[in-house]
Structures are given as C-alpha cells and as structure tokens.
C-alpha cells in the first residue's frame, strides 16, 4: 500500500509540473512572437545603418577617428558586452554565450585583470563576477520593450572607457536568432570599427521570409572620396557612437527573440517529458495495484480451501 501511495504521489507531482511548464510554454510563445517581430522588423534598419558605416569607414577622414584606429597599445584592456537573460529555464541559451566569451578570452590570451565585462542580463553578470572578472555594468530586468535610448546609457560608458584610453577593443556577445529552434552564439567586434567588421556584421543579419524579408544588399563599393558637411569631425563624432549603439541594440533584439524561442522549446520538452513520466508511472501503478488485488484474491481463496 505504501508503494502505491508513493507512486500516486509521484504521478500527481509530474502532472502539476506539466501544468506549470505548459503555462510557461504558452507565455513564452506569446512573448516569442512579439520579440521575433521586433527583431526581424529591425533587421532592415540595422543593415542599412551598418552599411552606411561600412562605406564611411573607407574614407581617409574616418580612418583617422579614434574609434576606427586599429593600432592600440597592448596594455589597454578588452571589453566584452555580454547579452544574456535574467532568468533561466531556457536550455543552453546563456551558457553557450558565456562559453563563447571564455573561448575568445582564452584565444586572445587575456588575463582576468585585462578584461572588462559589461553585462546586459543577470546570468552573465553573476557568472563573471563570481569568477573574479571586472564586471563594471550589470543591467538586470531588461524588458522586451527596451529602447535604443536605454541601450545608449551602456554604450556611452563603453565609449567613455575608450576615450579615457583604458580600453582598446570591445566585443558584443549574444545569441543570434536564426529560427525558433535554432540560435547561434555570436561575438562581434564593435570597437575599433573596421570595414571588414562592418561587412561581417551586415552579412550576419540573415534575411527572414515573408513581410520581414529585406531586399538583398548590394555589395558595397568603397568610395575614394566623400564630401562630409559641415566637417568630418562633427559628423563622425555624432555618427560613429550612434551606429555603435545600433549594433548593440540590434544584438539585444536578437538575444530577446532567441531567449523566448529557447524557453518555449525548453518548456515544451519539459511538458512532454512530464506527460511521459506520468503515463509510465500510471502504468506501473496499475500493475502494482493489479498484483496486490491478485495476491489478496489468492490469499482469500487459499483460506477458504484451508477451512474445508
């Protein structure tokens, strides 16, 4: 009897778990659609803005700007803007981004003291802070409706570190949204700005099907001369930080779409597994109960035979 009670308790537990995960799956599905629409709808804007920067990076005036100078003293630190989620239950979404950052740090042979972490999302911030990294920004509770202006608060700090000659290079790490069932951990260099980096970032914005599909981008031609008015310093000082901010904002939109997609898939898998376990335990419960009934009938029959 005790065994039957234990099995029945487990069945109820799995059914309750399945109810919760199914509800979380439904919520994530709604959020996923909204996040996907926002991310896919912003791809054309991001691609166009980055294409401007890609073309502009070939000019002589732009190449002399501090944000585009590739030669920096090796003593300067390297910054990583790590975009993760605040919550878990999303499979390997966050761990994949964190591992990608760790591989990049190892590949470059960087010491912890030579790395600055700007974390957008609690998971990444907590991970690197617990391992002794210099986590200077840890922005939590990032809503799905975060604006480009809110992201600018982070990029302004990164640009300030660069302007103070404390940081030489900066990378943004995030989950690039490919489809509902596929996300790819991606690391993009955003400082210093190079033509190659801009080309790779624009090429990485994969066109979506349907109404969000942008037109194919023509191969950019590097102009020999650009006329910049009122003057190159004024234009570049305003344009370059703005386009860097767009690159980070675009990464955040992609990460949000990836987060809700991964969480929906994870919760669906959990719901299916809970149903499977409950079904298997129900069969076990029935077998044990049937065996108990058969044993009791056999004992009764044996007692009657013994009394004759």
VOPAGU-2260 file (C-alpha; in pm, 1 decimal, decimal comma):
REM VOPAGU-2260
SITE   aa  ch    i         X         Y         Z
SITE  UNK   A    0       0,0       0,0       0,0
SITE  UNK   A    1     289,6     233,8      87,7
SITE  UNK   A    2     437,7     168,8    -253,9
SITE  UNK   A    3     108,3     258,6    -423,9
SITE  UNK   A    4      86,9     583,0    -227,3
SITE  UNK   A    5     442,0     673,6    -329,0
SITE  UNK   A    6     372,1     609,1    -697,5
SITE  UNK   A    7      45,3     803,8    -685,5
SITE  UNK   A    8     224,3    1096,6    -520,6
SITE  UNK   A    9     482,2    1099,4    -798,3
SITE  UNK   A   10     210,5    1090,6   -1064,8
SITE  UNK   A   11      40,9    1395,5    -912,1
SITE  UNK   A   12     377,0    1571,7    -886,0
SITE  UNK   A   13     456,2    1517,2   -1255,4
SITE  UNK   A   14     108,2    1630,0   -1358,8
SITE  UNK   A   15     143,5    1951,5   -1156,7
SITE  UNK   A   16     489,8    2011,9   -1307,3
SITE  UNK   A   17     348,4    1956,6   -1654,9
SITE  UNK   A   18      71,1    2209,8   -1587,1
SITE  UNK   A   19     325,3    2472,5   -1481,6
SITE  UNK   A   20     562,0    2411,7   -1773,3
SITE  UNK   A   21     270,4    2415,3   -2019,1
SITE  UNK   A   22     162,6    2755,0   -1886,0
SITE  UNK   A   23     521,1    2883,3   -1915,2
SITE  UNK   A   24     535,5    2747,2   -2269,9
SITE  UNK   A   25     220,1    2940,1   -2363,5
SITE  UNK   A   26     353,4    3263,8   -2212,7
SITE  UNK   A   27     689,4    3223,0   -2387,8
SITE  UNK   A   28     511,9    3155,8   -2718,3
SITE  UNK   A   29     330,1    3490,1   -2699,4
SITE  UNK   A   30     647,1    3676,6   -2599,1
SITE  UNK   A   31     844,4    3492,6   -2866,4
SITE  UNK   A   32     616,3    3611,7   -3145,1
SITE  UNK   A   33     641,2    3972,6   -3030,6
SITE  UNK   A   34    1019,6    3954,0   -2988,2
SITE  UNK   A   35    1062,8    3788,3   -3326,5
SITE  UNK   A   36     853,8    4054,6   -3497,3
SITE  UNK   A   37    1060,4    4328,2   -3334,8
SITE  UNK   A   38    1393,4    4163,6   -3413,9
SITE  UNK   A   39    1305,2    4073,4   -3772,0
SITE  UNK   A   40    1144,4    4411,7   -3831,8
SITE  UNK   A   41    1461,1    4586,6   -3714,2
SITE  UNK   A   42    1698,5    4392,2   -3936,7
SITE  UNK   A   43    1648,3    4615,3   -4239,8
SITE  UNK   A   44    1714,2    4925,0   -4025,9
SITE  UNK   A   45    2025,3    4772,1   -3869,3
SITE  UNK   A   46    2158,3    4652,1   -4203,7
SITE  UNK   A   47    2107,2    4992,8   -4366,4
SITE  UNK   A   48    2269,5    5180,1   -4076,7
SITE  UNK   A   49    2567,9    4945,7   -4061,6
SITE  UNK   A   50    2605,7    4964,2   -4439,7
SITE  UNK   A   51    2643,8    5341,3   -4408,6
SITE  UNK   A   52    2917,4    5288,4   -4154,5
SITE  UNK   A   53    3078,8    5023,0   -4371,6
SITE  UNK   A   54    3102,3    5263,0   -4665,7
SITE  UNK   A   55    3210,6    5553,9   -4449,9
SITE  UNK   A   56    3488,4    5351,5   -4287,8
SITE  UNK   A   57    3679,6    5352,1   -4615,8
SITE  UNK   A   58    3728,1    5730,3   -4616,9
SITE  UNK   A   59    4054,0    5890,3   -4511,4
SITE  UNK   A   60    3883,2    6115,6   -4256,7
SITE  UNK   A   61    3710,3    5822,7   -4088,6
SITE  UNK   A   62    4025,7    5614,4   -4068,7
SITE  UNK   A   63    4185,7    5882,1   -3850,8
SITE  UNK   A   64    3899,9    5883,5   -3599,2
SITE  UNK   A   65    3991,7    5731,6   -3256,4
SITE  UNK   A   66    3706,2    5481,1   -3278,8
SITE  UNK   A   67    3847,4    5344,5   -3605,3
SITE  UNK   A   68    4217,6    5334,2   -3522,7
SITE  UNK   A   69    4318,8    4968,9   -3508,6
SITE  UNK   A   70    4664,8    5023,2   -3359,3
SITE  UNK   A   71    4621,0    5048,9   -2982,8
SITE  UNK   A   72    4873,7    4991,7   -2702,0
SITE  UNK   A   73    4867,5    4627,6   -2582,8
SITE  UNK   A   74    4840,3    4748,7   -2222,5
SITE  UNK   A   75    4479,8    4857,3   -2277,9
SITE  UNK   A   76    4200,2    4631,6   -2156,5
SITE  UNK   A   77    3946,6    4445,2   -2369,4
SITE  UNK   A   78    3574,3    4493,6   -2307,6
SITE  UNK   A   79    3301,6    4235,8   -2364,8
SITE  UNK   A   80    2936,4    4341,0   -2372,8
SITE  UNK   A   81    2771,5    4012,3   -2272,9
SITE  UNK   A   82    2399,0    3985,9   -2352,7
SITE  UNK   A   83    2221,6    3710,3   -2158,4
SITE  UNK   A   84    1883,0    3670,7   -1989,3
SITE  UNK   A   85    1783,3    3745,5   -1631,1
SITE  UNK   A   86    1601,4    3414,1   -1594,5
SITE  UNK   A   87    1695,2    3054,4   -1665,7
SITE  UNK   A   88    1483,2    2764,9   -1792,5
SITE  UNK   A   89    1598,3    2835,6   -2148,7
SITE  UNK   A   90    1819,1    2538,3   -2221,4
SITE  UNK   A   91    2179,1    2621,8   -2312,3
SITE  UNK   A   92    2094,6    2976,2   -2421,4
SITE  UNK   A   93    2305,2    3159,1   -2161,7
SITE  UNK   A   94    2577,4    2900,5   -2114,6
SITE  UNK   A   95    2652,0    2898,3   -2488,0
SITE  UNK   A   96    2713,3    3276,1   -2488,7
SITE  UNK   A   97    2928,1    3253,7   -2174,3
SITE  UNK   A   98    3136,9    2970,3   -2320,0
SITE  UNK   A   99    3186,4    3170,1   -2640,8
SITE  UNK   A  100    3319,6    3465,2   -2439,9
SITE  UNK   A  101    3551,5    3239,5   -2239,3
SITE  UNK   A  102    3686,0    3082,2   -2559,4
SITE  UNK   A  103    3751,8    3427,8   -2706,4
SITE  UNK   A  104    3931,5    3538,6   -2389,9
SITE  UNK   A  105    4141,8    3221,4   -2395,1
SITE  UNK   A  106    4214,8    3253,7   -2766,4
SITE  UNK   A  107    4347,4    3604,5   -2715,1
SITE  UNK   A  108    4548,6    3500,5   -2411,2
SITE  UNK   A  109    4386,2    3764,7   -2189,8
SITE  UNK   A  110    4421,5    3770,9   -1813,3
SITE  UNK   A  111    4115,3    3840,5   -1596,9
SITE  UNK   A  112    4262,3    4176,0   -1498,0
SITE  UNK   A  113    4281,9    4272,6   -1865,7
SITE  UNK   A  114    3911,1    4214,9   -1927,3
SITE  UNK   A  115    3615,0    4444,8   -1860,9
SITE  UNK   A  116    3265,9    4291,8   -1857,0
SITE  UNK   A  117    2953,7    4495,4   -1933,1
SITE  UNK   A  118    2669,6    4253,7   -1862,7
SITE  UNK   A  119    2320,8    4302,6   -2001,8
SITE  UNK   A  120    2130,5    4037,3   -1809,2
SITE  UNK   A  121    2180,8    3884,8   -1463,6
SITE  UNK   A  122    2302,0    3541,1   -1574,7
SITE  UNK   A  123    2613,2    3665,9   -1749,0
SITE  UNK   A  124    2688,4    3928,7   -1484,1
SITE  UNK   A  125    2663,4    3680,9   -1195,5
SITE  UNK   A  126    2878,5    3424,2   -1375,5
SITE  UNK   A  127    3172,3    3651,4   -1449,7
SITE  UNK   A  128    3150,7    3836,7   -1115,6
SITE  UNK   A  129    3172,1    3504,7    -930,1
SITE  UNK   A  130    3493,5    3422,2   -1119,4
SITE  UNK   A  131    3677,3    3741,4   -1037,8
SITE  UNK   A  132    3624,2    3941,1   -1357,3
SITE  UNK   A  133    3585,3    4318,9   -1353,5
SITE  UNK   A  134    3208,2    4345,3   -1404,9
SITE  UNK   A  135    3152,8    4720,8   -1428,0
SITE  UNK   A  136    2798,4    4710,7   -1564,6
SITE  UNK   A  137    2530,1    4462,7   -1466,1
SITE  UNK   A  138    2196,6    4576,9   -1602,0
SITE  UNK   A  139    1912,1    4349,9   -1495,3
SITE  UNK   A  140    1540,0    4327,0   -1562,9
SITE  UNK   A  141    1576,5    4407,5   -1930,8
SITE  UNK   A  142    1223,1    4427,4   -2062,3
SITE  UNK   A  143    1120,3    4316,9   -2409,3
SITE  UNK   A  144    1030,3    4676,5   -2489,8
SITE  UNK   A  145    1373,1    4823,7   -2412,9
SITE  UNK   A  146    1452,9    5121,8   -2633,6
SITE  UNK   A  147    1761,4    5226,4   -2822,4
SITE  UNK   A  148    1793,2    5523,4   -2587,2
SITE  UNK   A  149    1821,4    5290,8   -2284,9
SITE  UNK   A  150    2096,7    5093,4   -2457,5
SITE  UNK   A  151    2279,6    5421,5   -2520,8
SITE  UNK   A  152    2344,9    5450,8   -2145,5
SITE  UNK   A  153    2564,6    5140,4   -2169,0
SITE  UNK   A  154    2739,9    5230,1   -2493,0
SITE  UNK   A  155    2815,9    5578,3   -2356,8
SITE  UNK   A  156    3005,9    5421,1   -2067,7
SITE  UNK   A  157    3194,0    5191,5   -2304,7
SITE  UNK   A  158    3284,1    5487,9   -2524,9
SITE  UNK   A  159    3397,9    5679,0   -2214,6
SITE  UNK   A  160    3636,8    5395,5   -2122,7
SITE  UNK   A  161    3769,7    5402,2   -2476,9
SITE  UNK   A  162    3807,6    5779,4   -2473,8
SITE  UNK   A  163    3999,7    5762,8   -2146,0
SITE  UNK   A  164    4243,2    5516,2   -2309,3
SITE  UNK   A  165    4151,5    5249,0   -2057,9
SITE  UNK   A  166    4006,0    5010,0   -2314,7
SITE  UNK   A  167    4133,1    4926,3   -2660,8
SITE  UNK   A  168    3888,9    4675,7   -2808,4
SITE  UNK   A  169    3525,2    4597,3   -2743,5
SITE  UNK   A  170    3314,8    4298,0   -2845,7
SITE  UNK   A  171    2945,3    4222,2   -2810,6
SITE  UNK   A  172    2843,3    3861,4   -2735,8
SITE  UNK   A  173    2484,4    3745,8   -2784,0
SITE  UNK   A  174    2259,8    3472,0   -2921,3
SITE  UNK   A  175    2185,6    3538,6   -3286,9
SITE  UNK   A  176    1829,7    3439,4   -3376,9
SITE  UNK   A  177    1813,2    3207,0   -3677,4
SITE  UNK   A  178    1480,8    3028,9   -3624,2
SITE  UNK   A  179    1252,4    2918,7   -3344,3
SITE  UNK   A  180    1455,8    2601,8   -3297,8
SITE  UNK   A  181    1799,8    2739,7   -3378,6
SITE  UNK   A  182    2005,9    3013,5   -3216,7
SITE  UNK   A  183    2376,1    3072,0   -3261,9
SITE  UNK   A  184    2613,1    3224,3   -3000,5
SITE  UNK   A  185    2785,8    3513,6   -3177,4
SITE  UNK   A  186    3068,6    3753,7   -3092,9
SITE  UNK   A  187    3110,9    4073,7   -3295,3
SITE  UNK   A  188    3381,7    4336,4   -3265,9
SITE  UNK   A  189    3236,4    4685,8   -3237,4
SITE  UNK   A  190    3547,8    4886,5   -3135,7
SITE  UNK   A  191    3766,2    4966,2   -3319,7
SITE  UNK   A  192    3536,3    4996,2   -3617,7
SITE  UNK   A  193    3674,5    4836,7   -3932,3
SITE  UNK   A  194    3532,6    4791,4   -4279,5
SITE  UNK   A  195    3575,4    4413,4   -4250,9
SITE  UNK   A  196    3393,4    4406,1   -3918,2
SITE  UNK   A  197    3104,4    4607,0   -4058,9
SITE  UNK   A  198    3080,8    4381,4   -4364,3
SITE  UNK   A  199    3069,0    4069,0   -4145,2
SITE  UNK   A  200    2803,7    4219,0   -3919,9
SITE  UNK   A  201    2581,8    4321,4   -4210,7
SITE  UNK   A  202    2629,6    3979,3   -4371,5
SITE  UNK   A  203    2534,6    3816,5   -4040,4
SITE  UNK   A  204    2191,0    3978,7   -4048,3
SITE  UNK   A  205    2016,7    3690,7   -4220,6
SITE  UNK   A  206    1712,9    3780,0   -4427,2
SITE  UNK   A  207    1382,1    3649,7   -4295,7
SITE  UNK   A  208    1099,6    3507,6   -4501,7
SITE  UNK   A  209     771,4    3685,7   -4556,7
SITE  UNK   A  210     699,7    4050,6   -4492,3
SITE  UNK   A  211    1016,7    4098,6   -4287,3
SITE  UNK   A  212    1250,0    3985,1   -4563,8
SITE  UNK   A  213    1482,6    4272,7   -4653,0
SITE  UNK   A  214    1598,3    4317,8   -5006,9
SITE  UNK   A  215    1934,1    4169,4   -5091,4
SITE  UNK   A  216    2207,8    4412,1   -5010,7
SITE  UNK   A  217    2428,7    4507,1   -5298,3
SITE  UNK   A  218    2796,9    4458,7   -5249,2
SITE  UNK   A  219    2923,0    4784,5   -5107,1
SITE  UNK   A  220    3178,6    4974,2   -5307,4
SITE  UNK   A  221    3437,1    5170,2   -5116,4
SITE  UNK   A  222    3434,8    5530,1   -5235,6
SITE  UNK   A  223    3759,2    5705,6   -5298,9
SITE  UNK   A  224    3624,3    6043,1   -5185,4
SITE  UNK   A  225    3341,3    6150,5   -4954,6
SITE  UNK   A  226    3232,7    6508,7   -4903,8
SITE  UNK   A  227    3132,5    6548,0   -4539,1
SITE  UNK   A  228    2945,3    6855,5   -4420,2
SITE  UNK   A  229    2965,4    7063,2   -4207,3
SITE  UNK   A  230    3300,3    6894,2   -4129,2
SITE  UNK   A  231    3421,8    6538,9   -4075,0
SITE  UNK   A  232    3493,4    6575,3   -3702,8
SITE  UNK   A  233    3141,2    6694,9   -3623,3
SITE  UNK   A  234    2970,2    6431,4   -3836,5
SITE  UNK   A  235    3184,5    6138,8   -3722,3
SITE  UNK   A  236    3161,8    6238,1   -3355,9
SITE  UNK   A  237    2783,1    6211,3   -3383,0
SITE  UNK   A  238    2750,4    5927,2   -3634,0
SITE  UNK   A  239    3000,4    5667,8   -3509,5
SITE  UNK   A  240    2872,4    5641,5   -3148,7
SITE  UNK   A  241    2516,8    5627,5   -3281,0
SITE  UNK   A  242    2592,9    5339,5   -3516,1
SITE  UNK   A  243    2785,2    5151,7   -3246,4
SITE  UNK   A  244    2475,9    5187,8   -3029,7
SITE  UNK   A  245    2262,5    5046,8   -3312,0
SITE  UNK   A  246    2490,9    4742,2   -3330,9
SITE  UNK   A  247    2447,9    4675,7   -2956,0
SITE  UNK   A  248    2072,4    4742,4   -2970,9
SITE  UNK   A  249    2036,6    4501,6   -3262,8
SITE  UNK   A  250    2227,7    4236,4   -3064,8
SITE  UNK   A  251    1984,2    4283,1   -2776,4
SITE  UNK   A  252    1680,5    4239,8   -3003,0
SITE  UNK   A  253    1826,0    3920,3   -3146,2
SITE  UNK   A  254    1903,7    3793,0   -2795,7
SITE  UNK   A  255    1548,1    3860,0   -2678,7
SITE  UNK   A  256    1398,5    3669,1   -2972,5
SITE  UNK   A  257    1641,7    3383,4   -2905,5
SITE  UNK   A  258    1561,1    3380,9   -2533,2
SITE  UNK   A  259    1185,4    3341,0   -2570,0
SITE  UNK   A  260    1225,2    3088,3   -2851,4
SITE  UNK   A  261    1466,2    2876,3   -2647,4
SITE  UNK   A  262    1247,4    2898,3   -2336,9
SITE  UNK   A  263     936,1    2796,0   -2530,0
SITE  UNK   A  264    1115,7    2494,1   -2676,2
SITE  UNK   A  265    1261,0    2400,1   -2336,2
SITE  UNK   A  266     921,6    2425,1   -2164,8
SITE  UNK   A  267     756,6    2220,0   -2440,2
SITE  UNK   A  268    1018,0    1948,3   -2392,8
SITE  UNK   A  269     964,2    1959,5   -2016,5
SITE  UNK   A  270     585,7    1935,1   -2060,5
SITE  UNK   A  271     618,5    1638,1   -2296,0
SITE  UNK   A  272     858,9    1465,7   -2057,5
SITE  UNK   A  273     629,5    1524,4   -1758,9
SITE  UNK   A  274     338,3    1371,0   -1952,2
SITE  UNK   A  275     553,6    1073,8   -2050,0
SITE  UNK   A  276     669,3    1014,5   -1691,2
SITE  UNK   A  277     313,3    1046,0   -1559,1
SITE  UNK   A  278     192,7     796,7   -1820,9
SITE  UNK   A  279     468,5     546,4   -1737,3
SITE  UNK   A  280     405,1     578,3   -1363,6
SITE  UNK   A  281      30,8     532,1   -1418,6
SITE  UNK   A  282     103,3     202,9   -1595,0
SITE  UNK   A  283     331,8      99,7   -1309,7
SITE  UNK   A  284      64,7     199,1   -1057,4
SITE  UNK   A  285    -195,2     -13,6   -1234,7
SITE  UNK   A  286      39,3    -313,3   -1249,6
SITE  UNK   A  287     126,6    -287,9    -879,9
SITE  UNK   A  288    -239,5    -244,9    -785,2
SITE  UNK   A  289    -338,8    -542,1   -1001,6
SITE  UNK   A  290     -67,6    -752,6    -844,1
SITE  UNK   A  291    -190,4    -654,5    -496,5
SITE  UNK   A  292    -550,2    -742,5    -587,1
SITE  UNK   A  293    -441,6   -1076,9    -733,4
SITE  UNK   A  294    -243,2   -1154,1    -418,2
SITE  UNK   A  295    -537,1   -1070,7    -192,3
SITE  UNK   A  296    -774,5   -1286,4    -400,3
SITE  UNK   A  297    -524,6   -1570,7    -388,2
SITE  UNK   A  298    -496,5   -1541,6      -8,8
SITE  UNK   A  299    -873,6   -1542,1      30,5
SITE  UNK   A  300    -908,1   -1847,2    -198,1
SITE  UNK   A  301    -632,7   -2028,1      -8,2
SITE  UNK   A  302    -803,9   -1952,9     326,1
SITE  UNK   A  303   -1137,3   -2089,7     200,9
SITE  UNK   A  304    -970,2   -2407,0      76,3
SITE  UNK   A  305    -795,1   -2449,8     409,5
SITE  UNK   A  306   -1124,9   -2421,8     601,8
SITE  UNK   A  307   -1292,1   -2700,8     401,4
